[in-house]
Amino acid sequence: MTAPASPPQISPDQVGRTSQIIAIALILGVCVFAGVAITIAMGKKPDEQPGSIVVSSVAVLFAVTAAMGSVVTRRRLTSSQVLQNAAAIREDYRRALAPIYSLRNVVSRALLEGAAFFNLIAYIVEGQMWTLGIVAVLVAMMAVPFPSQTDFENWAEQVRRDVSS
């Protein structure tokens, strides 16, 4: 039996660019599927019968839960990873924090992406236009805390100060 492979190392000098590429890919995935959903549902009239918005209602609840989960995950994941790697952070904080920065960006955006896809499916199924508004809000949440090298450097420096004190 072989030892498990260690996770790939992310260069601290490239983590901003890598995180940007991943964020753009996640956002574009939602945008492309939105185009597909709109094309599929084109001309479909929303069902006005009582109980006709069950899928859309569940999708909105999922979106709210995912949005809260995204914020909490960014903080909790970061805190737990920093505590687990405190010794490595004291040695070479940039190298130790690069994978944590990347992971928190991917996980928080993936939650939002899943909720956006669910709302797009609800739009295809039920034709409720307001689900597209929910998708727009989720995409904005994916885009607004956009990762950058400067963001990583500032965050890593703050974490280093917190761990050192």
N, C-alpha and C positions, 0 to 999 in steps of 0.2 A: 504494500500500500504506500502510495507516495504522499508527501506532505501537500496540504492545500496550497495552491498558488497564491502569492501575495497580490493584492489589488494593484493595478497599474498605477504608477506614480504620475502625478500631474505636475508639470513644471510650474513653479510659482510665477515665473515670468510670462507664462502663456495661459494661465487659468482664466484670465479675463476674456481673452479671445475665444477660448474653448467654451466657456459658459455662454458667451454671446451667440455662438453658432448653434448650440443646443437650444437656447431660448428661441431663436429665430425659427428653427426647425419645428419646435412645438407649436409656436404661434401660426406658422404657415400651414401646418397640418390641419389646424382648426379652420383656417380661412379657406383652404381648398375644399374641405368637406362641407363647409357652409355653402360654397358655390354649388356643389353637387346636391345638397339638400334643397336649396332654393330651386334648382332646375327640376328636381324630381317633384317637388310640391307645387310647381308653377301652375296657376289656374285652379288649384284645389281650394274649395271654399271651406272655411272652418266649420266644423260640426257645431250646431247651436243646441243640440239636445242636452238635457241635464246629465251630468256624469260624463260628458264628452271630453273633459279636460283632465282626466285622471292621470294620464302619462305626463302631461305638461306640468301638472301640480307636483307630482313626485319629482320630476326633473328640477323644478325650482327649489324644492326642499333639499335635493341633493346638491344643487349649486350653492345654496346658503351654507350647508354643512361643509362642502369642499372649500369654500372661501375662508370660513373660520379655521378649518383644518390646515389650510395652506399657511395662514399666519402663525398658528400655534406650532406647526411642524417646523417652520423656519427657526423659531426660537428654541423649541425643545430639542430638536435634532442637533442644533448647534451646541447647546449647553451640554448635552450628554456626551457628544463627541469630544468637546473641549476638555471635559473632566477626564475622560478616558485617555486622552493624549496629552495631559498637562506636562508630563516630563519631556516628551518630544517637543512640545511647544517652547519650553524653556531653552532647549538646545538650539533648534532651528525652526523658529515659529512660522516662517513663510512656507517652508516645505511641509511642515506638519498640518498647516491650515488650508493649503490649496485643495486637497481632496474634500475637506469638510465644506468649504465654500462652494465647490462644484456640486456636491451632493445636495446641499440645502437648496440650491437654485433649481436643480432638476426635480427634486421631490415636490417642492412647493408648486412648481408650474405643472407638473404631471397631474396633481390633484385637480387643478383648475381645468386642464385640458380634458380630463375625463368628464367633468361636469358639463363642459361646453359640448362635447360629443353627445352626451345624453340629451341635452336640450335641443340639439339639431335633429336627433332621432325623433324626439317628441314633436318637433315641427313637421317632420315628414309624415308622421302618423296622424297628427291631429290638425295641422295647419294653423296653429295659433301664432300670429305674428309676434306677440310679445315674447315668445321664447327666443326669437332672434335678438331681442333687446338684452335678454339675460346673457346670451352668447357674447354680445358686444361688451358687456360689463366684464365678463370673465376674461375675454381677450385683453381688455384694458388692464385688468389686474395682473395678467401675465407679462404685460409690456412695461408697466410703470416702474417697478423696481428693476430696471434693466441692468444686467451685470456689466461690469467694466473692470479693467485692470486697476484703475484708481479706486473704485469701490472696494475691490479686494484688498488693496494696500491699506486703505483707511480702516477697514474692518479688522484686518489681521493685526495692525498696530494696536487697535483698541483691545482686542482679545489678549495680545501679548501683555499689555499694561495690566489688564484685569487678572491674568494668571500670575503675573509677577508680584502683585500686591497681596 
